[in-house]
Amino acid sequence: MTRPNPITPTLFFGFVAAVIFGAALPYFVTDFTTFQFTQAMIYGIALLGLNILTGYNGQFSIGHSAFYAVGAYTCAILLYHFEWSPYAAIPASALVTFVVGFLFGLPALRLEGLYLALATFALAVATPQLLKFDLFEHWTGGVQGLFILKPDALFSGWSTDQSLYYVTLGIMLALMIFAWTMLHSRSGRAIMAIRDNPIAASTMGVNLPLYKTVTFGISAMFTGIAGALFAIVTEFVSPDAFTFFVAVNLLIGSVVGGIVSIPGVIFGGLFLVFVPNYAQDIKLAYPWMPPPWAIFGTFLILIIYFAPFGVWGFLERASAWARRKLRS
Amino acid sequence: MDLFLQLTFAGLAIGSIYSCVALAVVMIYQATDHFNFAQGEMAMFSTFIAWTMLGLGLPIWVAFFLAVAISFVAGVLIERIVVRPVENAPVLNQIIVFIGLLVIFNSVAGWIWEYTIKPFPSLFPKSFGFETTLISAHNIGVIGLTLIVLAMVFAFFRFTRVGLAMRAAAANPDSARLVGISVGWMLALGWGLAAAIGAVGGVLVAPIVYLEPNMMSGVLLYGFAGALLGGVSSPGGAVLGGLVVGVLENWVGQYVPGGAELKLTFALVLIVGVLMFKPAGLFGRIVVKRV
């Protein structure tokens, strides 16, 4: 008998190759490109959170920008008001967003599919207003937001951008391994069973409320960690950085990479960082072109029509097809 | 006391606009079991179309009716071309398509008309011939026009053959198909009607919130809240829900400390609250699912 979901040689060597490539990258590109890759990985971490919740557990969220905001603001407040070290603020932000996500997961228990989408939609639309609210202004900086400083490089040979790149890379890899292990365990099977058939899952003894709320919390935590990193690398948080369109962005990245996948989030993150830049360049060169967001929207709809499984799903299907061809 | 009455009347006026949006949401929900997240942006786009025609020198009522008619056709086309391919897809895919539509309408509106805030004239005269400080002429007109629209929608569903066919297609698609109703076209017609009703709401709300591509995000949220409060399976309930939400919004804004700045949060609390404690809404049917 083989274990389910074994670590195949392809998977293992693919992972090692990707890590080596990722570790070597900052030595071959400029600091600015390194910074862009850092941003892509931060998006990747946020997408990982969304994928766990929506792709694997079947709870829709079109409001993950709210948890991104909670993570970013927790980190910024700890740095700005309490002068914490960023490396202590990130775990603290993770804890806070886990609790917030868990708490939001409680009412979400009673909401199925569409209604949950609606509630999270409302959450995302209301978030910037809450961040601007007068009573919290002392802490959040109100409309102005908060400025924080990047931490110094960990090693003297690195620039600050390179240092943050490696920190982000390390966190992303750790979280990806965490997600992979969790989803391929007994709990992971329970999480997916809830998505596929909640009634059957509860008949089999899966504690539905517990699994759903904890999954919500973990998902929020991932996205919150990404938010904290976002605050650190951009050195600034403000309410307008967390509008509903950020939630849409996350959804686009998730769908592009493949919403039921773990490695797909890297493609989603790269897409979210680099494609808008190119779209902007194209728009500058050809002013008659529609704006980037319109192209995004169209792209989103076309992916849903033709490749709802995203880039990673496409790669998986392509490799399965190739293997079949080789065998016959 | 005057302040309270003023707030209440203004709330009824804005509430009747929410009712229009809520009704549009409920119409699509009833026909297809989905919330159209792009409903607000579609209404915004319709309002911009009316604004453009005003700029061409057309009288405001002509511009209004033309915009509503164009929205109807556009609604039908969107259902036929964009929503059709995901008709039987999982819920998530459909939501993503709606979000895609929302993004497209928002950015294309910003592209054509820019993001500057534009004043939009009222459909109604400055005064209806009598003086009162309790309610503005625009608000009287808003309430009146909404009531007319609702009466027309009611009459359409209650007394016409097409209305009956649409109800049949929504209630039981298979049987409707067996008696010769084209269910697909009925859905498209529902989208068209929803877009037209949304356009009415957009034109009515534009003089209050001013015209810009993001003007509907709050209105849509309140429309959803109204629809949920009244019950998503009940068009009449949705209208009442919209009115109640409008009045509550004004009261909370005035009497609850910090309420004026947290209006959207109020909508969020209302939505989550209704979904948790009375998911069927005040007038909705409780749906029992068969295992």
Interface residues (C-beta under 8 A of the other chain):
Chain A: T54 F60 I62 P107 R110 L111 G113 L114 Y115 A117 L118 A119 F121 A122 L123 V125 A126 Q129 L130 K132 F133 D134 L135 I199 F244 F245 V248 L251 V255 I259 P290 P291 P292 W293 A294 F296 G297 T298 L300 I301 I304 Y305 P308
Chain B: D33 H34 F35 F37 V82 P85 V86 A89 V91 L92 N93 I95 I96 V97 I99 G100 L101 L102 V103 I104 N106 S107 V108 G110 W111 S217 G218 L221 F224 A225 L228 G258 E261 L262 K263 L264 T265 A267 L268 I271 V272 L275 M276 P279 V291
